Amino acid sequence: MNITVYLGAFEGNDPALADEVKKLGTWIGESGHSLIYGGSKSGLMGVIAESVLEAGGDVTGVEPQFFVDAELQYDEITKLIVTENMEERKTKMIELGDAFIAFPGGTGTLEEISEVMSKVSLKQLDAPCILYNLNGYYNGLKELLEHMIKMGLSSEERQEGIYFVENLEQIKEILGRK
């Protein structure tokens, strides 16, 4: 299974972030799955790629040309796909993925997983959309989605396939159903 993971190009200031992303990457590599990610060597992106590779897994990075020009790509990954821009990158990452995970990240992570959430809710994408709610990181987004339902602007049916998880075991359980 190709697992697309969206996550930050920074490591953040909580040591649990790097620890948990290493566990996720190790599991992806050891379980025979492949990682699809943004292609960068920096921050949590570099940590997950390295952990998948160290566990014997395949890593495909999808990096826009302007990041390659800035030499941000991770050269040791299995495959690097260079796109013209961010839009093409997002499209390619969705096209390649069988399941999608948003690890804690910044505005780019939020934008990317929002597109996946929208496609899942519109039934244009039949794949799990998992928000790794490590230490409550995505509590605000979870509350917003619940508020949308309460206000009659969304429905539980529309949000089927969008999951908030607290740990790797819950991710394994969801992906085990696919």
C-alpha positions as CSV (number, residue, x, y, z in Angstrom):
1,M,0.0,0.0,0.0
2,N,1.2,3.5,-0.8
3,I,0.8,5.6,2.3
4,T,0.9,9.4,1.6
5,V,2.0,11.3,4.7
6,Y,1.8,15.0,5.0
7,L,4.0,16.6,7.7
8,G,6.2,19.5,8.5
9,A,9.5,20.6,7.0
10,F,10.3,21.7,10.6
11,E,10.9,19.4,13.5
12,G,8.8,21.5,16.0
13,N,9.6,22.0,19.6
14,D,8.0,18.8,21.0
15,P,10.4,15.8,21.1
16,A,7.4,13.5,20.8
17,L,6.9,14.6,17.2
18,A,10.2,13.2,16.0
19,D,9.8,10.1,18.2
20,E,6.4,9.3,16.9
21,V,7.2,10.0,13.2
22,K,10.1,7.6,13.5
23,K,7.8,4.9,14.8
24,L,5.3,5.6,11.9
25,G,8.1,5.5,9.3
26,T,9.6,2.3,10.8
27,W,6.2,0.6,10.7
28,I,5.6,1.7,7.1
29,G,9.0,0.3,6.0
30,E,8.8,-2.9,8.1
31,S,5.3,-3.7,7.0
32,G,6.0,-3.7,3.3
33,H,4.2,-0.4,2.6
34,S,5.7,2.5,0.7
35,L,5.9,6.1,1.7
36,I,4.7,8.9,-0.5
37,Y,5.7,12.3,0.9
38,G,6.9,15.8,0.0
39,G,10.4,14.8,-0.9
40,S,12.3,17.1,1.5
41,K,15.3,16.3,3.7
42,S,14.4,18.8,6.3
43,G,12.4,18.6,9.5
44,L,9.9,15.8,10.2
45,M,9.8,15.1,6.4
46,G,13.5,14.0,6.5
47,V,12.9,12.0,9.7
48,I,10.1,10.0,8.3
49,A,11.9,9.3,5.0
50,E,15.0,8.2,6.8
51,S,13.1,5.9,9.2
52,V,11.3,4.2,6.3
53,L,14.6,3.7,4.4
54,E,16.3,2.3,7.5
55,A,13.5,-0.2,7.9
56,G,13.9,-1.4,4.3
57,G,11.0,0.4,2.8
58,D,10.6,2.4,-0.4
59,V,10.2,6.2,-0.3
60,T,8.8,8.3,-3.2
61,G,9.2,12.0,-2.8
62,V,7.2,14.5,-4.8
63,E,9.0,17.9,-4.9
64,P,8.2,21.0,-6.8
65,Q,11.1,22.3,-9.0
66,F,11.6,25.5,-6.9
67,F,12.4,23.3,-3.8
68,V,14.8,21.3,-5.9
69,D,16.4,24.5,-7.1
70,A,16.8,25.4,-3.4
71,E,18.4,21.9,-2.9
72,L,15.8,20.9,-0.3
73,Q,15.2,17.4,-1.7
74,Y,16.3,14.2,0.0
75,D,18.7,12.6,-2.5
76,E,18.9,9.2,-0.9
77,I,15.2,8.3,-1.3
78,T,14.1,5.5,-3.6
79,K,12.5,7.8,-6.2
80,L,12.0,11.6,-6.6
81,I,9.3,13.0,-8.8
82,V,9.8,16.7,-9.7
83,T,6.7,18.7,-10.4
84,E,6.4,22.2,-11.9
85,N,4.6,23.6,-8.9
86,M,2.7,22.9,-5.7
87,E,-0.6,22.2,-7.4
88,E,1.0,19.5,-9.6
89,R,2.7,18.1,-6.4
90,K,-0.6,17.9,-4.5
91,T,-2.3,16.2,-7.4
92,K,0.5,13.6,-7.9
93,M,0.6,12.8,-4.1
94,I,-3.1,12.1,-4.1
95,E,-2.8,10.1,-7.4
96,L,-0.1,7.9,-5.9
97,G,-1.7,7.3,-2.5
98,D,-3.9,4.5,-1.3
99,A,-4.2,6.0,2.2
100,F,-3.5,9.5,3.6
101,I,-2.1,10.6,6.9
102,A,-1.7,14.1,8.2
103,F,1.0,14.1,10.9
104,P,1.3,17.4,12.8
105,G,2.6,20.1,10.5
106,G,2.2,23.7,9.3
107,T,-0.1,25.5,6.9
108,G,1.1,23.4,3.9
109,T,0.1,20.2,5.8
110,L,-3.2,21.7,6.6
111,E,-3.8,22.7,2.9
112,E,-2.9,19.3,1.6
113,I,-5.0,17.2,4.0
114,S,-7.9,19.6,3.5
115,E,-8.0,18.7,-0.2
116,V,-7.9,15.0,0.7
117,M,-10.7,15.5,3.3
118,S,-12.8,17.3,0.7
119,K,-12.3,14.6,-2.0
120,V,-13.2,11.9,0.6
121,S,-16.3,13.8,1.7
122,L,-17.4,14.2,-1.9
123,K,-16.8,10.5,-2.6
124,Q,-14.2,11.4,-5.2
125,L,-11.6,9.5,-3.3
126,D,-12.1,6.1,-1.7
127,A,-9.3,6.1,0.8
128,P,-8.8,6.6,4.5
129,C,-8.0,10.1,5.5
130,I,-6.3,10.0,8.9
131,L,-5.4,12.9,11.1
132,Y,-2.7,11.9,13.6
133,N,-4.0,13.9,16.6
134,L,-0.8,13.5,18.6
135,N,-1.1,15.2,21.9
136,G,-4.4,16.8,20.8
137,Y,-2.7,18.6,17.8
138,Y,-5.8,18.4,15.6
139,N,-8.4,18.9,18.4
140,G,-9.5,22.3,16.9
141,L,-10.0,20.9,13.5
142,K,-12.0,18.0,14.9
143,E,-14.2,20.4,16.8
144,L,-14.7,22.5,13.6
145,L,-15.8,19.4,11.7
146,E,-18.3,18.5,14.5
147,H,-19.5,22.1,14.5
148,M,-20.1,21.9,10.7
149,I,-22.4,18.9,11.3
150,K,-24.1,20.7,14.2
151,M,-24.8,23.7,12.1
152,G,-26.2,21.6,9.2
153,L,-23.4,22.5,6.8
154,S,-22.0,19.0,6.7
155,S,-23.1,15.5,7.8
156,E,-21.8,12.4,9.5
157,E,-22.2,10.7,6.1
158,R,-20.1,13.4,4.4
159,Q,-17.3,12.9,6.9
160,E,-17.2,9.1,6.7
161,G,-13.6,8.1,5.9
162,I,-12.1,11.0,7.9
163,Y,-10.5,9.7,11.1
164,F,-8.8,11.3,14.1
165,V,-6.4,9.0,15.8
166,E,-4.2,9.3,18.9
167,N,-1.5,6.7,18.1
168,L,0.1,4.3,15.6
169,E,-2.0,1.4,16.8
170,Q,-5.2,3.1,15.6
171,I,-3.6,3.8,12.3
172,K,-2.7,0.2,11.9
173,E,-6.3,-0.8,12.7
174,I,-7.8,1.6,10.1
175,L,-5.3,0.6,7.4
176,G,-5.8,-3.1,8.2
177,R,-9.4,-2.7,7.1
178,K,-8.4,-1.4,3.6
